[in-house]
Amino acid sequence: MTALTRQLFREFRVQEAFWTTAETVAYDSEAQMLFLLVLRQNNNVPLLFDDVKKIEMMAWQGNPYMMYAYARLHDVLQYDNHSDSIKHDFYKLAASHGIGDAYAQLAYMHKDGDLGECDYDAYNDLMQKALDNHSEKAMQQHIRDIIYGTNGSPRDALKGYELAENHVHQQDFHDPEYYMLMGNADRELGRIGNAVTNYELATEHGGSAAFFWWAVTDCCDRDGIVVDRDGFAEIMQKGRAVDARDCYLMYTMLTDDATYDALDPDAQRELSACLSDDLQAGWCLGDCVCPYYLGFYYEEGLYGFAQDYQQAWLWYGRAARLRSPYGYAALTRMILDDSTAPAGCGESFAYEYAYKGLMLGCSDLLQTVIRGYRQGFLDHHKAKIEEIWLPQYDEWLRHVADDDDYPCDSEA
């Protein structure tokens, strides 16, 4: 049974791998490992949506692994207005049954402000509980922090690489995320050839998210501009064949003004249709970048998209719902700077969007949040702003104080 599941996983047959492990997950430790491995990759989770009713029923019947699966569906797809509270409740239930990855997912909710505020103490506490419960998700985040120097870890890409490599060697069945982490560390270290090799290895072990990074690393320059169009398209097509959601950005990344303008009108219409269809497909799979680009195309009237601010607002909002900080930034800009937001969306909405985008990692929104706070908005976030964001703003001011040419926001 487990040999079959491993083969299914490597072949990207996600539903079959999921339900094969589900048969024995209640009592078989290897089935539990493989079950969580399937769900650990965000790309896999949307492929289970056709079975959401069955998963939900089994979760309510008390199956802790289905509780976790049900929470993951809400987490990745945000398909219900109450998805944040639903996933929180079911992650807590799964964690109470000792599922370590559930603690890690709860930690992310606290860090990203899914419950209303970011809480770094809760994040650290829950990540430690995840590690104590042998969570591979938490271990992978620990290695990621070391590679990039995030969440209080000193930056050391070489150490991160070695840790990921050790985990690969210790496992009978390789989690593709460790190859991904090795590739990420290689990129940080400037070892581009090694990074390409490790991303390709990740795809060979069932990691569909690695197709995108393989294509970008092997076929793009340092600015992310595609320089090997044929090679890029070939790798991205492999990813699209297994529903790797970020590979639906292929036409977007291959399209620029010169490419579009060189086409005849029929070809332009065909390209516009491809862009629209692909970006919507990526959005349906839970990718937050795809709807952002749709919003951008509608806002600017690019590549055959009629300029339509209502559509731009709609797609930026869909990106934000999938936790895109840049979706929130775009909504903020449309209200405060461009006056192109729908009627009724005033400054209070804008500053709430800015605050959410800041919590999700868009540091460009820091000045906007502080300005809103000082103008009397965001009162219910006052404590966290004074605890976390004002000190960061003051630190930023100290760094730019000697740069007379820096565009400091005087209103903040």
C-alpha positions in Angstrom: 0.0 0.0 0.0 2.7 2.5 1.0 4.8 1.7 -2.1 1.7 2.4 -4.3 1.1 5.7 -2.5 4.7 6.8 -3.0 4.4 6.0 -6.7 1.2 7.9 -6.9 2.7 10.9 -5.1 5.7 11.0 -7.4 3.4 10.9 -10.4 1.3 13.8 -9.1 -1.8 11.7 -8.8 -2.8 13.7 -5.8 -6.4 12.5 -5.2 -5.4 8.8 -5.5 -2.5 9.2 -3.2 -4.6 11.1 -0.7 -7.4 8.5 -0.5 -5.0 5.5 -0.6 -3.3 6.8 2.6 -6.7 7.8 4.1 -7.6 4.1 4.2 -5.1 3.3 6.9 -4.2 6.8 8.3 -5.9 6.1 11.6 -3.4 3.5 12.7 -0.4 3.3 10.2 2.5 5.7 10.9 3.8 5.6 7.4 0.4 6.3 6.0 0.2 9.3 8.4 3.5 10.6 7.1 2.4 10.2 3.5 -1.0 11.8 4.2 0.6 14.9 5.7 3.1 15.0 2.8 0.3 15.2 0.3 -1.3 18.1 2.2 1.9 19.9 3.0 2.2 21.3 -0.5 -0.2 24.1 -1.2 -0.4 23.1 -4.9 -1.9 19.7 -4.0 -4.7 20.9 -1.7 -7.0 22.5 -4.4 -6.9 19.2 -6.3 -8.9 17.7 -3.5 -11.7 20.2 -3.7 -14.0 17.9 -5.6 -14.1 15.7 -2.4 -14.6 18.6 0.0 -18.0 17.4 1.2 -16.7 13.9 1.9 -13.7 15.3 3.7 -15.9 17.7 5.7 -18.2 14.8 6.7 -15.3 12.7 7.9 -13.9 15.7 9.8 -17.2 16.2 11.7 -17.3 12.5 12.4 -14.1 12.9 14.4 -11.3 11.8 12.1 -8.4 14.1 13.1 -6.5 13.7 9.8 -9.6 14.8 7.9 -10.0 17.7 10.3 -6.6 18.8 9.2 -7.4 18.2 5.5 -10.6 20.2 5.8 -8.7 23.1 7.5 -6.1 23.0 4.7 -8.8 23.4 2.0 -10.2 26.5 3.7 -6.6 27.8 4.3 -5.4 27.5 0.7 -8.6 28.3 -1.2 -10.4 30.7 1.2 -13.7 29.6 -0.5 -16.0 30.6 2.4 -16.6 34.0 4.0 -15.8 32.2 7.3 -12.7 30.3 6.1 -10.3 31.9 8.6 -12.4 30.9 11.6 -13.2 27.4 10.2 -9.6 26.6 9.5 -8.6 27.9 12.9 -11.1 25.7 14.6 -10.2 22.6 12.7 -6.4 23.2 12.9 -6.9 23.4 16.7 -8.8 20.1 16.8 -6.2 18.4 14.6 -3.4 19.8 16.8 -5.2 18.5 19.9 -4.8 15.0 18.4 -1.0 15.5 18.1 -0.8 16.4 14.4 2.3 18.6 14.5 1.8 20.2 11.1 -1.5 21.6 12.5 0.4 23.6 15.1 2.7 25.0 12.4 -0.4 26.1 10.4 -1.8 27.8 13.5 1.5 29.5 13.9 1.3 31.0 10.4 -2.2 32.3 11.2 -0.9 34.2 14.1 2.0 35.6 12.3 0.0 36.7 9.3 -2.8 38.3 11.3 -5.5 35.9 10.1 -7.2 36.3 13.5 -7.1 40.1 13.4 -3.6 40.9 14.7 -0.1 39.5 14.2 1.2 37.8 17.3 4.9 36.8 17.1 4.9 35.3 20.6 2.1 33.0 19.7 3.8 32.2 16.4 7.0 31.2 18.1 5.2 29.2 20.8 3.1 27.3 18.3 6.1 26.6 16.0 8.0 25.1 19.0 4.9 22.9 19.8 5.0 21.8 16.1 8.6 20.9 16.4 7.9 19.0 19.6 5.3 17.0 17.8 7.7 16.1 15.0 6.2 18.5 12.3 8.1 18.4 9.0 6.4 21.7 8.1 7.9 23.4 11.2 11.3 21.9 10.4 11.1 23.2 6.9 10.2 26.7 8.2 13.2 26.5 10.6 15.5 25.8 7.6 13.9 28.5 5.5 14.4 31.0 8.3 18.1 30.1 8.4 18.5 30.4 4.7 16.9 33.9 4.5 17.6 35.2 8.0 14.0 35.5 9.0 12.0 35.2 12.2 15.0 36.0 14.3 17.4 33.5 12.8 20.9 34.6 11.7 21.2 34.4 7.9 23.3 31.4 6.9 22.3 29.8 3.5 25.1 27.3 3.7 24.0 26.0 7.0 20.4 25.9 5.7 21.5 23.9 2.7 23.3 21.4 4.9 20.3 20.9 7.2 18.0 20.3 4.2 20.5 17.9 2.7 20.8 16.0 6.0 17.0 15.5 6.1 17.0 14.2 2.5 19.6 11.6 3.5 17.7 10.6 6.6 14.5 9.9 4.9 13.5 6.7 3.1 11.0 8.6 1.0 12.2 12.1 0.2 10.0 15.1 0.9 10.4 17.3 -2.2 10.4 20.4 -0.1 13.9 19.7 1.2 15.1 19.7 -2.4 13.3 23.0 -2.9 15.0 24.4 0.2 18.4 23.2 -1.1 17.6 24.9 -4.4 16.7 28.1 -2.5 19.9 28.0 -0.6 21.9 27.5 -3.8 20.3 30.6 -5.3 21.3 32.6 -2.2 24.8 31.3 -2.6 25.0 32.0 -6.3 25.2 28.3 -7.2 22.7 28.6 -10.0 23.5 25.2 -11.7 23.1 23.4 -8.4 19.8 25.2 -7.8 18.5 24.0 -11.1 19.5 20.4 -10.3 17.8 20.5 -6.9 14.6 22.0 -8.3 14.5 19.4 -11.0 15.0 16.7 -8.3 12.1 18.2 -6.3 9.8 17.7 -9.4 11.0 14.1 -9.7 9.9 13.5 -6.1 6.4 14.9 -6.5 7.0 18.6 -5.8 5.0 20.5 -8.4 5.9 24.0 -7.0 9.5 23.4 -8.1 8.6 23.6 -11.8 8.1 27.3 -11.5 11.4 27.9 -9.7 13.2 25.5 -12.0 12.0 27.5 -15.0 12.8 30.9 -13.4 16.3 29.9 -12.2 17.3 28.2 -15.5 15.7 30.5 -18.0 15.4 34.0 -16.5 17.9 36.7 -15.7 18.3 38.2 -12.2 15.4 40.5 -12.7 13.1 37.6 -13.6 13.0 38.5 -17.3 12.7 35.4 -19.5 15.8 35.0 -21.7 15.3 31.4 -22.8 11.7 31.5 -24.0 11.6 28.0 -25.4 13.3 26.4 -22.4 11.0 28.4 -20.0 7.9 27.4 -21.9 8.9 23.8 -21.9 9.4 23.6 -18.1 6.3 25.6 -17.4 4.2 23.4 -19.6 5.4 20.4 -17.6 4.1 22.1 -14.5 0.8 23.1 -16.1 0.3 19.4 -17.0 0.2 18.5 -13.3 -1.8 21.7 -12.3 1.1 23.5 -10.7 -0.8 26.8 -10.1 2.1 29.2 -10.5 2.9 27.7 -13.9 -0.3 29.4 -15.2 1.8 32.6 -15.1 3.6 31.3 -18.2 2.0 33.6 -20.8 2.1 36.6 -18.4 5.8 36.2 -18.0 6.4 35.7 -21.7 4.3 38.8 -22.7 5.7 42.3 -22.8 4.7 45.4 -24.9 7.1 44.6 -27.7 5.8 41.0 -28.0 2.2 42.0 -28.0 2.6 44.9 -30.4 4.4 42.6 -32.9 1.3 40.4 -33.2 -1.5 40.9 -35.8 -5.0 41.7 -34.4 -6.2 38.1 -34.4 -3.1 36.9 -32.6 -3.5 39.7 -30.1 -7.0 38.6 -29.3 -5.9 35.0 -29.0 -3.1 36.0 -26.6 -5.5 38.1 -24.5 -7.9 35.1 -24.2 -5.0 32.9 -23.2 -3.9 35.4 -20.5 -7.4 35.6 -19.1 -8.1 31.9 -19.1 -4.7 31.0 -17.6 -4.8 33.6 -14.9 -8.3 32.6 -13.9 -7.2 28.9 -13.8 -4.3 29.8 -11.5 -6.7 31.7 -9.3 -9.1 28.8 -9.1 -6.1 26.7 -7.9 -5.5 29.2 -5.1 -2.6 31.2 -6.6 -2.7 34.9 -5.4 -0.4 36.3 -8.1 -2.7 35.3 -11.0 -5.7 37.4 -9.9 -3.3 40.3 -9.1 -2.1 40.4 -12.7 -5.7 40.3 -13.9 -6.4 43.3 -11.7 -3.4 45.0 -13.1 -4.3 44.3 -16.8 -7.8 45.7 -16.2 -6.6 48.7 -14.3 -4.1 49.6 -17.0 -6.0 48.4 -20.1 -3.1 46.2 -21.2 -2.8 43.4 -23.8 -6.4 43.6 -25.1 -8.1 44.0 -21.7 -10.5 46.9 -21.7 -9.6 49.4 -18.9 -12.2 48.7 -16.3 -11.7 49.9 -12.7 -14.5 47.8 -11.3 -12.9 44.6 -12.7 -9.5 45.7 -11.4 -11.0 46.2 -8.0 -12.7 42.8 -8.2 -9.5 40.9 -9.1 -7.3 42.8 -6.7 -9.8 41.9 -4.0 -9.6 38.2 -5.0 -5.8 38.4 -4.8 -6.1 39.9 -1.3 -8.6 37.2 -0.2 -5.9 34.7 -1.1 -3.5 36.7 1.2 -1.6 38.7 -1.4 0.0 41.7 0.3 0.2 43.4 -3.1 -3.5 42.9 -3.7 -4.1 44.8 -0.5 -1.6 47.4 -1.5 -3.4 47.9 -4.9 -6.8 48.3 -3.1 -5.2 50.9 -0.8 -3.8 52.8 -3.7 -7.0 52.8 -5.7 -8.7 54.5 -2.7 -6.1 56.9 -1.4 -4.1 57.8 -4.5 -6.0 57.2 -7.7 -9.7 57.7 -6.6 -10.7 54.7 -8.8 -12.2 52.5 -6.1 -16.0 51.9 -6.1 -18.2 54.4 -4.4 -18.4 53.9 -0.7 -14.8 52.7 -0.2 -13.4 55.5 1.9 -10.2 56.1 3.8 -11.1 53.7 6.7 -11.3 50.8 4.2 -8.0 51.9 2.7 -6.1 52.0 6.0 -7.5 48.6 7.0 -6.3 47.1 3.7 -2.9 48.7 4.2 -2.7 47.3 7.7 -3.5 43.8 6.5 -1.0 44.0 3.6 1.7 45.2 6.0 1.0 42.2 8.3 1.4 39.9 5.3 4.8 41.3 4.5 4.4 44.4 2.2 6.8 46.7 4.0 6.0 49.5 1.5 2.7 50.0 3.3 4.4 50.9 6.6 4.3 54.6 6.0 0.7 54.5 4.9 -0.3 52.6 8.1 1.5 55.1 10.3 -0.1 58.0 8.5 -3.5 56.4 9.0 -2.9 55.8 12.6 -1.8 59.4 13.2 -4.9 60.7 11.4 -7.2 58.8 13.8 -7.8 55.6 11.8 -6.9 52.1 12.9 -7.8 52.8 16.6 -8.7 49.1 17.2 -5.1 48.2 16.1 -3.6 50.9 18.3 -1.9 48.6 20.8 -0.2 46.5 18.1 0.8 49.5 16.0 2.5 51.1 19.0 4.1 47.8 20.0 5.4 46.6 16.6 5.0 49.0 13.7 5.8 52.4 15.3 9.3 51.1 16.4 9.9 49.7 12.9 8.9 53.1 11.4 11.2 54.9 13.8 14.0 52.5 12.9 13.3 53.1 9.2 13.5 56.9 9.7 16.9 56.5 11.4 18.2 54.7 8.4 17.1 57.3 5.9 17.7 60.4 8.0 21.1 61.0 6.3 19.7 60.6 2.8 18.3 63.9 1.7 17.2 62.5 -1.6 15.1 59.7 0.0 11.3 60.3 -0.7 10.3 60.4 3.0 6.6 60.6 3.6 6.3 63.9 5.5 2.6 63.3 6.3 3.4 60.2 8.3 
